[in-house]
Amino acid sequence: MTRRSLLTVRVSALNSKLSTFVAVAAVSTTVAACGGSSGNTATSSPANANVQKPNVEWVVHVTGKAETPPGPSAGVGYAIIALHDSAHEVCWRFAHLHGFVSGTTAEIDKGGPHTNGAIVVPLSPGPALHHRGCVLASSKVMSALASNPAGYYVNIQSVAYPHGAVRAQL
């Protein structure tokens, strides 16, 4: 391989990583502005300069390979989860989900890697997946998520994978 083609390959790889980072950062900013739900249903408000920033936020790469049992091998995407303590809300945004179709529900479950656990926060209860929104959560749940994020995971289901298409630990 010539020096010029090697440089082209490296620049292409760097541009790909940079594009992914920029996309995730933009989605993360959108979730930070999410807030103001009035019930336990998926809602979101437009970005607003007066909305308080989240106390805690995670950007995780969800995959089918992380599911137990495994979901689709090509299933991937990003989940951004934000805790807004003052509003008692958990907000989310799912981005670049692909490798599976017909998303149905999403939640935060209690459990470590390769362990299935109970639903702690139903994010999008179905029948069709909401890609962003906010739900109310108790102070106890919010505190538990913030103090031990590795003990919880985001799980997105689909018609073909009702127990989980993609997943990632917080």
C-alpha positions in Angstrom: 0.0 0.0 0.0 1.4 3.4 -0.9 1.8 6.2 1.6 -0.9 8.2 -0.1 -3.5 5.4 0.1 -2.5 4.6 3.7 -3.1 8.3 4.5 -6.5 8.2 2.8 -7.5 5.1 4.8 -6.5 6.8 8.1 -8.3 10.0 7.2 -11.4 8.1 6.2 -11.4 6.1 9.6 -10.8 9.4 11.5 -13.7 11.1 9.6 -16.0 8.1 10.4 -15.2 8.3 14.1 -15.6 12.1 14.1 -19.0 11.8 12.4 -20.2 9.3 15.0 -18.9 11.5 17.9 -20.6 14.6 16.4 -23.9 12.7 15.9 -23.8 11.4 19.5 -22.9 14.8 20.9 -25.8 16.4 19.0 -28.2 13.8 20.3 -26.9 14.2 23.8 -27.5 18.0 23.7 -31.1 17.3 22.6 -31.7 15.0 25.6 -30.2 17.5 28.0 -32.9 20.0 26.9 -35.7 17.3 27.3 -38.0 17.9 30.2 -41.4 18.9 31.4 -43.5 15.8 31.2 -46.7 15.9 33.2 -47.4 12.2 33.5 -46.0 8.7 33.3 -46.1 8.7 29.5 -43.5 9.4 26.9 -43.4 13.1 26.2 -40.8 15.6 25.3 -40.6 19.3 25.0 -38.8 21.4 22.5 -35.3 22.6 23.3 -35.5 25.5 25.7 -32.8 27.7 27.1 -34.6 27.8 30.5 -34.6 24.0 30.9 -32.2 22.8 33.6 -29.4 20.5 32.5 -29.5 16.9 33.7 -27.8 15.9 36.9 -26.5 12.7 35.3 -26.3 11.6 31.7 -25.1 8.5 30.0 -24.4 7.9 26.3 -24.2 4.2 25.6 -23.8 2.0 22.5 -26.6 -0.5 22.4 -25.9 -3.8 20.5 -27.7 -7.1 19.8 -24.6 -9.0 20.9 -25.0 -7.6 24.5 -28.5 -9.1 24.8 -29.2 -12.3 26.8 -30.1 -14.3 24.7 -28.4 -12.5 21.9 -30.4 -10.2 19.7 -29.7 -9.6 16.0 -26.0 -9.6 15.4 -26.3 -6.4 13.2 -28.5 -4.6 15.8 -26.8 -1.4 17.0 -27.5 2.2 18.0 -27.1 4.7 20.7 -29.2 5.4 23.8 -28.8 8.7 25.8 -30.3 8.6 29.2 -30.5 11.7 31.4 -31.7 12.1 35.0 -33.4 15.4 35.9 -33.6 15.2 39.7 -35.5 18.4 40.2 -38.3 17.2 37.9 -38.1 13.6 39.0 -37.7 12.6 35.3 -35.7 10.1 33.3 -35.4 11.3 29.8 -34.1 9.4 26.8 -33.2 9.6 23.1 -32.4 6.7 20.8 -30.3 7.4 17.8 -29.0 5.5 14.8 -30.9 2.3 15.6 -30.5 -0.2 12.9 -30.0 -3.9 12.2 -33.6 -4.7 13.4 -37.1 -3.5 12.6 -40.4 -2.8 14.3 -39.2 -1.6 17.7 -41.9 -2.0 20.3 -40.8 -1.1 23.8 -37.9 0.1 25.8 -37.0 0.2 29.5 -34.2 0.5 32.0 -33.8 -2.9 33.8 -31.9 -3.9 36.9 -29.0 -6.3 36.2 -25.4 -6.7 35.2 -24.0 -7.8 31.9 -25.6 -11.0 30.6 -28.1 -10.9 33.4 -31.8 -10.3 32.8 -33.6 -8.3 35.5 -36.8 -6.6 36.4 -38.0 -3.4 34.7 -37.1 -0.3 36.8 -38.1 2.5 34.5 -40.5 1.8 31.5 -39.3 4.3 28.9 -41.4 3.5 25.9 -44.2 1.1 26.9 -45.3 0.3 23.3 -46.9 -0.8 21.1 -44.5 1.3 18.9 -41.1 2.5 20.1 -40.8 6.2 21.0 -37.3 7.4 20.1 -37.3 10.1 22.7 -39.2 11.3 25.8 -39.3 11.7 29.5 -41.1 9.7 32.3 -41.5 10.3 36.0 -39.4 8.3 38.4 -39.2 8.2 42.2 -36.3 9.7 44.0 -35.4 6.2 45.2 -35.1 5.0 41.6 -33.2 8.1 40.4 -30.7 7.7 43.3 -30.2 4.0 42.6 -29.5 4.7 38.9 -27.0 7.5 39.7 -25.2 5.6 42.5 -24.8 2.3 40.6 -25.2 2.7 36.8 -23.3 -0.5 36.0 -26.1 -2.4 37.8 -28.7 -1.3 35.2 -29.1 -1.6 31.5 -31.2 0.0 28.7 -33.2 -2.7 26.8 -35.0 -2.1 23.5 -37.4 -4.8 22.2 -38.8 -5.5 18.8 -41.5 -7.7 17.2 -38.9 -10.3 16.3 -37.0 -9.9 19.6 -39.6 -9.5 22.3 -37.1 -10.1 25.1 -34.6 -7.6 23.6 -33.1 -6.6 20.3 -30.4 -4.3 21.6 -29.0 -3.5 25.0 -26.2 -1.7 26.9 -25.2 -1.2 30.5 -25.5 2.4 31.8 
